[in-house]
Amino acid sequence: MSPERLAAGIVAHGLLALALAAPASAEFTVRPVAEYGDPAPGTGDSFIVFGAPAINDAGRVAFEGAILNSWRIWRETAAGLEQVAASDDVPAGSPGGAAILYFSEILFSNAGHVVVRAELDSGDEGYFSASPGGMATIAVEGQPAPGTTETFHRIDTSLRISDAGDIAFYGTLDTFYDPTGIWMGQAGTLSLLVRQGDPAPGGGGDAFFILSDFPRISEAGDVGFASLLFGLSARAGLWKGSPGSLADLLVAPMSDYRHAFLSDDEEWVFVDQSPSTTPRILAGVPGDFRTVYTVGDQAPGLPPGVGIVISPYRPDLQMNGSRQVALRAATAETTPREGLWSEGSGTLTLLALAGEVAPGTGGLIYEEIEGFAINDLGQTAFWAEFQDFAGRGLFLANPGEAPELVAREGGTFEVSPGDVRVVTDVDVLLESADYLRQRPRGGFNDAGELAVGLRFGFGSAGVYVVTVPEPDPTPQVLVALLAVGGLVRARRPRLGVRPSVVAGVRNLPVAAARLPRVPLAA
């Protein structure tokens, strides 16, 4: 062996030793935002209990908390916590001077805007902006619906909020004719985006017929939605835009109006059900779509020959800024099981499956995936219910690793070194948008931070930010470099990468960034 080759080998072995010594993953870190007994700013009282918090990409939190005889909303600022709403407030524009009875949802923008869904003491529900200057009405059931001569009958959940504080929601009107629509905006600027019966841009003269229940608004403030059309062609498609400026984005002869998702970066993931193709999940932008999964294909992690089903209630789709998709779907088995798959690792991988053991729980079995999110780091967080009424748990999977338990009801949680408590309740905002439940996004940001509300025994509770560092890529990068250099020719060792949740997982390859174009059928 030449001296140069020997020296290279010594360096290689040294680098490999360093790689093998690197930890598999960093421990979670916990930052308490507010806890039971802490002074509640602006009240003179102390915090008692908390609801599900929201966190923005700046790492600041907005949350609902209770003091004696009142529920209130706080947000974090550079100066600390400030109160922005209370359950006895009368929002500007509230019909008949009705006051807030209770809060049911919270949305928190990257710029710090807070929007809440709440019920008034009149019994009507609606959306309201919240700030130290007071609350203001965005939309309330029973009140006039902008852009129409009708009133709102029902206002559905807004799943997201733009950086400017705008929301978008599906609503029904108190009329038999063309009763549905999608609205967007904020207090004082709410506008009708589209109504059933309106001509569809690019629809060849057809009209909007059945609008998606789940419009999403991007960070920039464009709303994406799907719709079936009424007319001679009986098509469906996807549209994006704002009031008065809907783009012509008819992307498929027959897309599934129930399952279409516009990402923060204004890219699409949806179900294509074109008559000339097998149903498939596509992701990307018009002219540059790729296939995530085709119905009938082997689904990663399932027994040979088993795929997933596209049904009226599944799949539930999400996508991050790198076009990586996470989806919740039912298996195509005699007895269907619910599962969660994610491309966060670069390949479509099964993360959790009903009937399988949930990691870190001492043998508890997954019953149902209640909500999930994939961030721009490729991390996937999800909230699951266990069989036999054993409670719920919060999990997070780093790219290429099996999920780890963050917290579960009945388990322990280390609030700070040496302060270990038993959890009685977990509350987190992870999006769910099927026909059985609607829950907004907000508990997981693109910096790898989870905001969670926890209750413990003996009345203690708190709001916490759990930081989940990305895995150290150094071991994998070193091995790749060594392999390229021809110095690692034997079987590569496992360098701190945890095994998959299900043994024998078959992954579907997918590039991490821009992926090949898949032409749509004409």
ZAPAMI-837810 format. One record per residue (C-alpha): residue number from 1; residue in one letter; x, y, z negated. Coordinates in Angstrom, 2 decimals, decimal comma, m for minus. Layout:
BEGIN
ATOM|seq|type|px|py|pz
ATOM|NUM|A|X|Y|Z
...
% end
This chain:
BEGIN
ATOM|seq|type|px|py|pz
ATOM|1|M|0,00|0,00|0,00
ATOM|2|S|1,37|3,41|0,94
ATOM|3|P|2,10|5,95|m1,82
ATOM|4|E|m0,57|8,21|m0,37
ATOM|5|R|m3,14|5,41|m0,44
ATOM|6|L|m2,15|4,48|m4,00
ATOM|7|A|m2,46|8,10|m5,15
ATOM|8|A|m5,83|8,41|m3,49
ATOM|9|G|m6,97|5,24|m5,18
ATOM|10|I|m5,88|6,50|m8,60
ATOM|11|V|m7,77|9,76|m8,04
ATOM|12|A|m10,79|7,83|m6,83
ATOM|13|H|m10,84|5,59|m9,89
ATOM|14|G|m10,47|8,61|m12,14
ATOM|15|L|m13,37|10,37|m10,47
ATOM|16|L|m15,45|7,21|m10,62
ATOM|17|A|m14,73|6,84|m14,34
ATOM|18|L|m15,90|10,40|m14,91
ATOM|19|A|m19,02|9,68|m12,91
ATOM|20|L|m19,81|6,56|m14,89
ATOM|21|A|m19,32|8,47|m18,15
ATOM|22|A|m21,85|11,12|m17,18
ATOM|23|P|m25,15|10,86|m19,04
ATOM|24|A|m28,22|9,57|m17,22
ATOM|25|S|m30,27|12,66|m18,14
ATOM|26|A|m30,27|15,53|m20,57
ATOM|27|E|m32,57|15,57|m23,58
ATOM|28|F|m35,68|17,72|m23,55
ATOM|29|T|m35,32|21,03|m25,34
ATOM|30|V|m38,27|22,57|m27,18
ATOM|31|R|m39,03|26,27|m27,67
ATOM|32|P|m41,89|27,07|m30,06
ATOM|33|V|m43,98|29,97|m28,73
ATOM|34|A|m46,49|30,14|m31,58
ATOM|35|E|m47,35|27,78|m34,44
ATOM|36|Y|m50,01|27,29|m37,09
ATOM|37|G|m49,62|29,92|m39,80
ATOM|38|D|m47,58|32,35|m37,70
ATOM|39|P|m48,85|35,96|m37,69
ATOM|40|A|m51,17|36,51|m34,69
ATOM|41|P|m50,06|39,83|m33,16
ATOM|42|G|m52,68|42,55|m33,08
ATOM|43|T|m55,03|40,85|m35,55
ATOM|44|G|m53,67|40,92|m39,11
ATOM|45|D|m54,49|37,18|m39,27
ATOM|46|S|m52,59|33,96|m38,63
ATOM|47|F|m52,82|31,36|m35,87
ATOM|48|I|m54,92|28,28|m36,68
ATOM|49|V|m55,14|26,21|m33,49
ATOM|50|F|m54,37|26,51|m29,77
ATOM|51|G|m55,68|25,60|m26,31
ATOM|52|A|m53,81|24,63|m23,15
ATOM|53|P|m51,15|27,24|m22,28
ATOM|54|A|m50,07|28,47|m18,83
ATOM|55|I|m46,48|29,25|m17,87
ATOM|56|N|m45,19|31,29|m14,92
ATOM|57|D|m41,95|30,92|m13,00
ATOM|58|A|m40,31|33,55|m15,23
ATOM|59|G|m40,77|31,13|m18,14
ATOM|60|R|m43,31|33,29|m19,98
ATOM|61|V|m46,47|31,80|m21,46
ATOM|62|A|m50,10|32,85|m21,81
ATOM|63|F|m52,30|30,86|m24,17
ATOM|64|E|m55,56|30,67|m26,06
ATOM|65|G|m55,33|30,64|m29,82
ATOM|66|A|m57,76|30,73|m32,70
ATOM|67|I|m57,69|32,90|m35,78
ATOM|68|L|m60,40|32,90|m38,43
ATOM|69|N|m63,82|33,03|m36,65
ATOM|70|S|m62,40|34,08|m33,27
ATOM|71|W|m60,67|32,66|m30,17
ATOM|72|R|m58,25|35,00|m28,40
ATOM|73|I|m55,76|35,13|m25,52
ATOM|74|W|m52,11|36,17|m25,82
ATOM|75|R|m49,33|36,50|m23,29
ATOM|76|E|m45,56|36,71|m23,64
ATOM|77|T|m43,75|39,86|m22,56
ATOM|78|A|m40,17|41,03|m22,89
ATOM|79|A|m41,20|42,62|m26,19
ATOM|80|G|m42,95|39,51|m27,55
ATOM|81|L|m46,56|38,32|m27,79
ATOM|82|E|m49,45|40,67|m27,07
ATOM|83|Q|m53,18|40,09|m27,30
ATOM|84|V|m55,11|40,54|m24,04
ATOM|85|A|m58,62|39,20|m24,82
ATOM|86|A|m60,92|38,14|m27,66
ATOM|87|S|m64,06|36,04|m27,84
ATOM|88|D|m66,18|39,00|m28,94
ATOM|89|D|m64,98|41,39|m26,21
ATOM|90|V|m67,49|42,96|m23,81
ATOM|91|P|m65,77|43,04|m20,41
ATOM|92|A|m66,23|46,08|m18,22
ATOM|93|G|m69,02|45,27|m15,79
ATOM|94|S|m70,45|42,49|m17,95
ATOM|95|P|m74,17|42,12|m17,14
ATOM|96|G|m76,35|43,62|m19,87
ATOM|97|G|m73,33|44,24|m22,08
ATOM|98|A|m72,92|40,49|m22,77
ATOM|99|A|m69,87|39,54|m24,84
ATOM|100|I|m67,41|36,67|m24,40
ATOM|101|L|m68,61|33,55|m26,21
ATOM|102|Y|m65,73|31,19|m25,43
ATOM|103|F|m62,88|30,67|m22,95
ATOM|104|S|m62,59|27,57|m20,77
ATOM|105|E|m59,65|28,25|m18,41
ATOM|106|I|m56,63|30,49|m18,13
ATOM|107|L|m54,57|31,56|m15,11
ATOM|108|F|m51,25|33,40|m15,45
ATOM|109|S|m49,42|34,95|m12,48
ATOM|110|N|m45,67|35,28|m11,96
ATOM|111|A|m46,13|39,05|m12,37
ATOM|112|G|m47,90|38,60|m15,72
ATOM|113|H|m51,58|38,98|m14,74
ATOM|114|V|m54,02|37,01|m16,88
ATOM|115|V|m57,38|35,79|m15,56
ATOM|116|V|m59,74|33,73|m17,70
ATOM|117|R|m62,88|31,74|m17,06
ATOM|118|A|m65,34|32,24|m19,89
ATOM|119|E|m68,96|31,89|m20,93
ATOM|120|L|m70,84|34,98|m22,05
ATOM|121|D|m73,24|34,98|m24,98
ATOM|122|S|m75,99|35,33|m22,35
ATOM|123|G|m75,18|31,78|m21,21
ATOM|124|D|m73,66|32,84|m17,86
ATOM|125|E|m70,12|31,80|m16,83
ATOM|126|G|m67,63|33,75|m14,79
ATOM|127|Y|m64,11|35,03|m14,25
ATOM|128|F|m62,59|38,03|m16,01
ATOM|129|S|m59,26|39,81|m15,95
ATOM|130|A|m57,58|40,24|m19,32
ATOM|131|S|m55,06|42,88|m20,38
ATOM|132|P|m54,21|45,02|m23,42
ATOM|133|G|m56,31|47,75|m21,80
ATOM|134|G|m59,41|45,58|m21,93
ATOM|135|M|m61,27|42,89|m20,01
ATOM|136|A|m62,98|43,43|m16,64
ATOM|137|T|m65,50|41,32|m14,76
ATOM|138|I|m64,45|39,59|m11,53
ATOM|139|A|m67,54|37,43|m10,91
ATOM|140|V|m70,42|36,12|m13,06
ATOM|141|E|m73,10|33,58|m12,30
ATOM|142|G|m76,49|35,21|m11,83
ATOM|143|Q|m74,95|38,44|m10,55
ATOM|144|P|m74,69|39,80|m6,97
ATOM|145|A|m72,24|37,94|m4,76
ATOM|146|P|m70,07|40,37|m2,73
ATOM|147|G|m70,61|40,22|1,02
ATOM|148|T|m74,14|38,83|0,67
ATOM|149|T|m77,61|39,92|m0,41
ATOM|150|E|m77,76|36,97|m2,81
ATOM|151|T|m76,65|36,22|m6,37
ATOM|152|F|m74,21|33,59|m7,59
ATOM|153|H|m75,84|30,35|m8,69
ATOM|154|R|m72,60|28,54|m9,57
ATOM|155|I|m68,94|29,55|m9,58
ATOM|156|D|m66,46|26,69|m9,30
ATOM|157|T|m62,94|26,51|m10,67
ATOM|158|S|m60,16|28,66|m9,26
ATOM|159|L|m57,15|26,36|m9,21
ATOM|160|R|m54,46|28,98|m8,73
ATOM|161|I|m53,61|32,69|m8,95
ATOM|162|S|m51,50|34,86|m6,62
ATOM|163|D|m48,56|36,97|m7,72
ATOM|164|A|m50,81|40,03|m7,42
ATOM|165|G|m53,44|38,51|m9,73
ATOM|166|D|m56,00|37,48|m7,07
ATOM|167|I|m58,00|34,27|m7,43
ATOM|168|A|m60,05|32,24|m4,93
ATOM|169|F|m63,07|30,08|m5,68
ATOM|170|Y|m65,92|28,18|m4,06
ATOM|171|G|m69,40|29,27|m5,09
ATOM|172|T|m73,06|28,55|m4,40
ATOM|173|L|m75,78|31,14|m3,97
ATOM|174|D|m79,38|31,35|m5,16
ATOM|175|T|m80,76|30,71|m1,68
ATOM|176|F|m81,74|27,75|0,46
ATOM|177|Y|m80,11|29,15|3,61
ATOM|178|D|m76,32|28,96|3,96
ATOM|179|P|m75,89|28,70|0,19
ATOM|180|T|m72,11|28,20|m0,07
ATOM|181|G|m69,05|30,37|0,36
ATOM|182|I|m65,49|31,13|m0,72
ATOM|183|W|m64,56|34,42|m2,40
ATOM|184|M|m61,18|35,94|m3,26
ATOM|185|G|m59,84|38,96|m5,12
ATOM|186|Q|m59,78|40,39|m8,63
ATOM|187|A|m61,83|42,79|m10,73
ATOM|188|G|m63,14|45,52|m8,45
ATOM|189|T|m61,84|43,93|m5,22
ATOM|190|L|m63,67|40,60|m5,01
ATOM|191|S|m64,66|39,92|m1,38
ATOM|192|L|m66,34|37,20|0,60
ATOM|193|L|m63,75|35,21|2,57
ATOM|194|V|m66,10|32,87|4,43
ATOM|195|R|m69,70|31,73|4,16
ATOM|196|Q|m71,45|28,63|5,43
ATOM|197|G|m72,92|29,45|8,85
ATOM|198|D|m70,24|31,98|9,82
ATOM|199|P|m68,59|31,43|13,24
ATOM|200|A|m65,33|29,52|12,75
ATOM|201|P|m62,24|31,16|14,33
ATOM|202|G|m60,88|28,74|16,91
ATOM|203|G|m63,95|26,55|16,53
ATOM|204|G|m65,18|26,93|20,08
ATOM|205|G|m68,40|28,59|18,97
ATOM|206|D|m69,09|26,16|16,12
ATOM|207|A|m69,96|27,43|12,65
ATOM|208|F|m68,64|26,60|9,20
ATOM|209|F|m70,83|23,88|7,75
ATOM|210|I|m69,39|22,12|4,68
ATOM|211|L|m66,65|24,19|3,04
ATOM|212|S|m63,98|22,70|0,82
ATOM|213|D|m64,74|22,92|m2,90
ATOM|214|F|m61,07|23,52|m3,60
ATOM|215|P|m59,60|26,56|m1,84
ATOM|216|R|m56,04|27,39|m2,87
ATOM|217|I|m54,49|30,83|m2,90
ATOM|218|S|m50,77|31,21|m2,20
ATOM|219|E|m48,33|33,35|m4,16
ATOM|220|A|m48,51|35,89|m1,31
ATOM|221|G|m52,31|36,04|m1,54
ATOM|222|D|m53,53|34,06|1,47
ATOM|223|V|m56,30|31,53|0,90
ATOM|224|G|m56,28|28,10|2,53
ATOM|225|F|m59,36|25,95|2,90
ATOM|226|A|m60,84|23,19|5,03
ATOM|227|S|m64,31|22,84|6,49
ATOM|228|L|m66,49|20,61|8,57
ATOM|229|L|m68,05|22,48|11,50
ATOM|230|F|m71,60|22,51|12,81
ATOM|231|G|m72,08|22,53|16,57
ATOM|232|L|m71,52|20,57|19,73
ATOM|233|S|m68,00|19,36|18,86
ATOM|234|A|m68,64|18,38|15,21
ATOM|235|R|m65,02|18,98|14,33
ATOM|236|A|m63,18|19,95|11,16
ATOM|237|G|m60,11|22,03|10,54
ATOM|238|L|m57,99|24,16|8,25
ATOM|239|W|m57,95|27,94|7,98
ATOM|240|K|m55,78|30,45|6,17
ATOM|241|G|m56,05|34,16|5,58
ATOM|242|S|m57,85|36,93|3,73
ATOM|243|P|m61,23|38,65|4,17
ATOM|244|G|m61,59|39,94|7,72
ATOM|245|S|m58,39|38,27|8,93
ATOM|246|L|m58,82|34,51|9,08
ATOM|247|A|m56,18|32,98|11,32
ATOM|248|D|m57,14|30,49|14,02
ATOM|249|L|m55,68|27,37|12,41
ATOM|250|L|m57,74|24,54|13,78
ATOM|251|V|m55,10|21,85|13,33
ATOM|252|A|m56,93|18,59|13,88
ATOM|253|P|m59,99|17,38|15,75
ATOM|254|M|m61,20|15,80|12,51
ATOM|255|S|m59,35|16,62|9,31
ATOM|256|D|m60,79|15,59|5,96
ATOM|257|Y|m62,34|18,73|4,51
ATOM|258|R|m62,27|17,23|1,00
ATOM|259|H|m58,51|16,81|0,85
ATOM|260|A|m56,57|19,83|2,09
ATOM|261|F|m53,95|21,71|0,11
ATOM|262|L|m52,17|24,99|0,87
ATOM|263|S|m48,87|25,27|m0,99
ATOM|264|D|m47,39|28,39|m2,58
ATOM|265|D|m45,24|28,67|0,55
ATOM|266|E|m48,34|28,45|2,77
ATOM|267|E|m47,71|24,99|4,17
ATOM|268|W|m50,31|22,26|4,40
ATOM|269|V|m50,82|18,72|3,22
ATOM|270|F|m54,11|17,11|4,27
ATOM|271|V|m55,85|13,96|5,49
ATOM|272|D|m56,07|13,63|9,28
ATOM|273|Q|m59,02|11,51|10,36
ATOM|274|S|m58,80|12,09|14,11
ATOM|275|P|m60,86|9,53|16,07
ATOM|276|S|m57,80|8,55|18,11
ATOM|277|T|m55,56|7,80|15,11
ATOM|278|T|m55,57|5,76|11,94
ATOM|279|P|m56,30|8,05|8,95
ATOM|280|R|m53,06|9,48|7,62
ATOM|281|I|m51,72|12,13|5,27
ATOM|282|L|m49,85|14,90|7,10
ATOM|283|A|m47,65|17,67|5,70
ATOM|284|G|m46,09|20,79|7,21
ATOM|285|V|m47,34|23,63|9,41
ATOM|286|P|m49,17|23,59|12,75
ATOM|287|G|m46,81|22,25|15,38
ATOM|288|D|m44,49|20,76|12,77
ATOM|289|F|m46,30|18,05|10,81
ATOM|290|R|m44,93|14,77|9,54
ATOM|291|T|m46,72|11,67|8,32
ATOM|292|V|m46,52|11,08|4,58
ATOM|293|Y|m48,63|7,92|4,59
ATOM|294|T|m50,85|6,06|7,06
ATOM|295|V|m53,83|4,07|5,83
ATOM|296|G|m53,13|0,34|6,14
ATOM|297|D|m49,39|0,70|5,56
ATOM|298|Q|m47,67|m0,93|2,62
ATOM|299|A|m47,86|1,47|m0,33
ATOM|300|P|m44,63|1,79|m2,31
ATOM|301|G|m44,62|m0,17|m5,56
ATOM|302|L|m47,72|m2,28|m4,79
ATOM|303|P|m47,86|m6,03|m4,04
ATOM|304|P|m47,02|m7,02|m0,46
ATOM|305|G|m49,73|m6,07|1,99
ATOM|306|V|m51,48|m3,63|m0,34
ATOM|307|G|m52,01|0,01|0,59
ATOM|308|I|m54,04|2,93|m0,72
ATOM|309|V|m57,59|4,03|0,01
ATOM|310|I|m58,81|7,40|1,24
ATOM|311|S|m62,22|7,80|m0,37
ATOM|312|P|m64,57|10,68|m1,22
ATOM|313|Y|m62,81|11,04|m4,57
ATOM|314|R|m59,20|10,29|m3,63
ATOM|315|P|m56,51|11,14|m2,75
ATOM|316|D|m55,70|14,32|m4,63
ATOM|317|L|m52,76|16,04|m2,90
ATOM|318|Q|m50,10|18,57|m3,87
ATOM|319|M|m46,90|19,83|m2,21
ATOM|320|N|m43,88|21,83|m3,35
ATOM|321|G|m41,73|24,35|m1,49
ATOM|322|S|m39,58|21,61|0,08
ATOM|323|R|m42,58|19,85|1,66
ATOM|324|Q|m42,33|17,07|m0,90
ATOM|325|V|m45,76|15,63|m1,62
ATOM|326|A|m47,31|14,11|m4,72
ATOM|327|L|m50,60|12,27|m4,45
ATOM|328|R|m53,07|10,45|m6,66
ATOM|329|A|m55,00|7,67|m4,96
ATOM|330|A|m56,78|4,36|m5,47
ATOM|331|T|m55,22|1,08|m4,37
ATOM|332|A|m56,80|m1,01|m1,60
ATOM|333|E|m57,28|m4,01|m3,89
ATOM|334|T|m60,38|m6,02|m4,76
ATOM|335|T|m60,39|m4,14|m8,04
ATOM|336|P|m58,94|m0,71|m7,16
ATOM|337|R|m56,43|0,85|m9,50
ATOM|338|E|m55,48|4,50|m9,69
ATOM|339|G|m51,88|5,40|m9,02
ATOM|340|L|m49,58|8,40|m8,72
ATOM|341|W|m46,92|8,64|m5,99
ATOM|342|S|m44,31|11,35|m5,47
ATOM|343|E|m41,67|12,31|m2,90
ATOM|344|G|m39,67|14,24|m5,48
ATOM|345|S|m36,76|11,80|m5,18
ATOM|346|G|m36,71|12,10|m1,38
ATOM|347|T|m38,78|8,96|m0,84
ATOM|348|L|m42,43|8,24|m1,55
ATOM|349|T|m42,28|6,37|m4,85
ATOM|350|L|m44,85|4,99|m7,25
ATOM|351|L|m44,56|6,71|m10,63
ATOM|352|A|m47,57|5,40|m12,54
ATOM|353|L|m50,29|2,81|m11,96
ATOM|354|A|m53,41|1,95|m13,93
ATOM|355|G|m52,95|m1,37|m15,68
ATOM|356|E|m49,19|m0,98|m16,02
ATOM|357|V|m47,25|m0,23|m19,20
ATOM|358|A|m46,55|3,46|m19,81
ATOM|359|P|m42,85|4,03|m20,64
ATOM|360|G|m41,92|5,18|m24,12
ATOM|361|T|m45,32|4,32|m25,62
ATOM|362|G|m44,59|0,98|m27,27
ATOM|363|G|m46,71|m0,97|m24,79
ATOM|364|L|m49,73|1,27|m24,11
ATOM|365|I|m51,38|0,75|m20,72
ATOM|366|Y|m52,25|3,46|m18,18
ATOM|367|E|m56,00|3,87|m17,67
ATOM|368|E|m56,20|7,02|m15,51
ATOM|369|I|m54,03|9,86|m14,18
ATOM|370|E|m55,85|13,01|m15,27
ATOM|371|G|m53,68|15,69|m13,65
ATOM|372|F|m50,25|16,18|m12,09
ATOM|373|A|m47,86|18,69|m10,50
ATOM|374|I|m44,68|18,58|m8,42
ATOM|375|N|m42,31|21,55|m8,66
ATOM|376|D|m39,67|22,92|m6,31
ATOM|377|L|m36,97|20,92|m8,11
ATOM|378|G|m38,70|17,69|m7,12
ATOM|379|Q|m39,75|17,00|m10,71
ATOM|380|T|m43,21|15,49|m11,15
ATOM|381|A|m45,22|15,98|m14,34
ATOM|382|F|m48,44|14,13|m15,08
ATOM|383|W|m51,00|13,66|m17,80
ATOM|384|A|m52,49|10,19|m18,28
ATOM|385|E|m55,13|8,47|m20,36
ATOM|386|F|m54,38|5,08|m21,95
ATOM|387|Q|m56,57|2,00|m22,12
ATOM|388|D|m58,48|0,95|m25,23
ATOM|389|F|m59,12|4,57|m26,27
ATOM|390|A|m55,46|4,94|m27,24
ATOM|391|G|m55,35|8,63|m26,34
ATOM|392|R|m53,39|10,49|m23,67
ATOM|393|G|m49,78|11,19|m22,88
ATOM|394|L|m47,67|13,72|m20,98
ATOM|395|F|m44,87|12,41|m18,76
ATOM|396|L|m42,20|13,85|m16,50
ATOM|397|A|m40,13|12,16|m13,78
ATOM|398|N|m36,88|13,71|m12,62
ATOM|399|P|m35,97|13,01|m8,99
ATOM|400|G|m34,80|9,42|m8,61
ATOM|401|E|m35,66|8,49|m12,19
ATOM|402|A|m38,51|6,71|m13,90
ATOM|403|P|m40,99|8,87|m15,84
ATOM|404|E|m40,14|9,80|m19,40
ATOM|405|L|m42,66|10,40|m22,17
ATOM|406|V|m42,76|14,02|m23,30
ATOM|407|A|m45,54|13,72|m25,89
ATOM|408|R|m48,51|11,45|m26,59
ATOM|409|E|m51,43|11,35|m28,97
ATOM|410|G|m50,51|9,06|m31,84
ATOM|411|G|m46,78|9,39|m31,12
ATOM|412|T|m44,10|11,58|m32,65
ATOM|413|F|m42,73|14,88|m31,35
ATOM|414|E|m39,54|16,58|m32,52
ATOM|415|V|m40,36|20,28|m32,78
ATOM|416|S|m36,83|21,11|m33,89
ATOM|417|P|m33,90|19,03|m35,12
ATOM|418|G|m35,18|17,00|m38,06
ATOM|419|D|m38,76|18,33|m37,76
ATOM|420|V|m40,61|15,29|m36,39
ATOM|421|R|m44,42|15,32|m36,43
ATOM|422|V|m47,21|12,93|m35,45
ATOM|423|V|m49,25|14,26|m32,49
ATOM|424|T|m53,04|14,08|m32,71
ATOM|425|D|m53,90|16,03|m29,54
ATOM|426|V|m52,10|17,01|m26,30
ATOM|427|D|m53,42|19,84|m24,10
ATOM|428|V|m51,70|20,79|m20,85
ATOM|429|L|m52,71|22,48|m17,57
ATOM|430|L|m51,85|20,10|m14,73
ATOM|431|E|m53,97|20,50|m11,62
ATOM|432|S|m56,79|18,12|m10,83
ATOM|433|A|m59,15|18,78|m7,95
ATOM|434|D|m61,37|15,79|m7,29
ATOM|435|Y|m65,14|15,63|m7,53
ATOM|436|L|m65,03|14,32|m11,08
ATOM|437|R|m63,01|17,12|m12,64
ATOM|438|Q|m61,50|20,47|m11,82
ATOM|439|R|m58,51|21,74|m13,75
ATOM|440|P|m56,26|24,64|m12,69
ATOM|441|R|m52,54|24,59|m12,20
ATOM|442|G|m50,41|26,36|m14,78
ATOM|443|G|m48,62|24,11|m17,26
ATOM|444|F|m45,49|23,34|m15,20
ATOM|445|N|m43,24|25,80|m13,39
ATOM|446|D|m40,53|25,67|m10,74
ATOM|447|A|m37,80|26,06|m13,37
ATOM|448|G|m38,60|22,66|m14,92
ATOM|449|E|m40,49|24,03|m17,93
ATOM|450|L|m43,66|22,48|m19,35
ATOM|451|A|m46,01|24,53|m21,53
ATOM|452|V|m48,08|22,36|m23,84
ATOM|453|G|m50,44|22,81|m26,74
ATOM|454|L|m50,05|20,20|m29,50
ATOM|455|R|m51,94|19,40|m32,67
ATOM|456|F|m50,40|17,43|m35,49
ATOM|457|G|m51,59|15,87|m38,73
ATOM|458|F|m52,58|18,00|m41,73
ATOM|459|G|m53,84|20,84|m39,52
ATOM|460|S|m50,55|21,98|m38,03
ATOM|461|A|m50,47|22,93|m34,33
ATOM|462|G|m48,49|24,96|m31,86
ATOM|463|V|m47,71|26,05|m28,32
ATOM|464|Y|m44,34|24,83|m27,02
ATOM|465|V|m42,21|25,14|m23,92
ATOM|466|V|m40,45|21,88|m23,16
ATOM|467|T|m37,50|22,37|m20,83
ATOM|468|V|m36,63|19,40|m18,69
ATOM|469|P|m33,17|19,85|m17,15
ATOM|470|E|m32,50|18,45|m13,70
ATOM|471|P|m30,32|15,31|m13,64
ATOM|472|D|m26,63|16,06|m13,21
ATOM|473|P|m25,95|15,33|m9,51
ATOM|474|T|m22,19|15,01|m10,06
ATOM|475|P|m22,08|11,18|m10,34
ATOM|476|Q|m24,05|10,66|m7,15
ATOM|477|V|m22,09|13,33|m5,25
ATOM|478|L|m18,75|11,82|m6,30
ATOM|479|V|m19,74|8,33|m5,26
ATOM|480|A|m20,98|9,62|m1,92
ATOM|481|L|m17,66|11,41|m1,33
ATOM|482|L|m15,68|8,33|m2,30
ATOM|483|A|m17,76|6,16|0,00
ATOM|484|V|m17,23|8,56|2,91
ATOM|485|G|m13,51|8,47|2,28
ATOM|486|G|m13,47|4,69|2,49
ATOM|487|L|m12,31|4,27|m1,09
ATOM|488|V|m15,45|2,60|m2,39
ATOM|489|R|m16,10|m0,49|m0,29
ATOM|490|A|m17,68|m2,84|m2,77
ATOM|491|R|m21,20|m2,72|m4,12
ATOM|492|R|m21,76|0,67|m5,74
ATOM|493|P|m22,46|0,68|m9,48
ATOM|494|R|m25,64|2,20|m10,89
ATOM|495|L|m24,59|5,71|m11,89
ATOM|496|G|m27,06|6,70|m14,55
ATOM|497|V|m30,15|6,32|m12,32
ATOM|498|R|m33,01|4,67|m14,12
ATOM|499|P|m34,85|1,79|m12,43
ATOM|500|S|m38,22|2,42|m10,82
ATOM|501|V|m41,39|2,12|m12,88
ATOM|502|V|m42,44|m0,95|m10,94
ATOM|503|A|m39,90|m3,61|m10,08
ATOM|504|G|m39,34|m4,14|m6,38
ATOM|505|V|m40,62|m0,73|m5,32
ATOM|506|R|m40,52|m0,23|m1,57
ATOM|507|N|m39,88|3,41|m0,80
ATOM|508|L|m40,82|5,24|2,38
ATOM|509|P|m37,90|7,39|3,62
ATOM|510|V|m38,41|11,12|3,88
ATOM|511|A|m35,93|13,95|4,34
ATOM|512|A|m35,59|16,43|1,50
ATOM|513|A|m36,12|19,58|3,53
ATOM|514|R|m37,59|20,09|7,00
ATOM|515|L|m38,81|16,83|8,45
ATOM|516|P|m39,43|15,57|11,99
ATOM|517|R|m42,42|16,80|13,92
ATOM|518|V|m45,36|14,45|14,36
ATOM|519|P|m47,62|15,55|17,23
ATOM|520|L|m51,34|15,62|16,54
ATOM|521|A|m53,78|13,84|18,78
ATOM|522|A|m55,48|16,13|21,26
% end
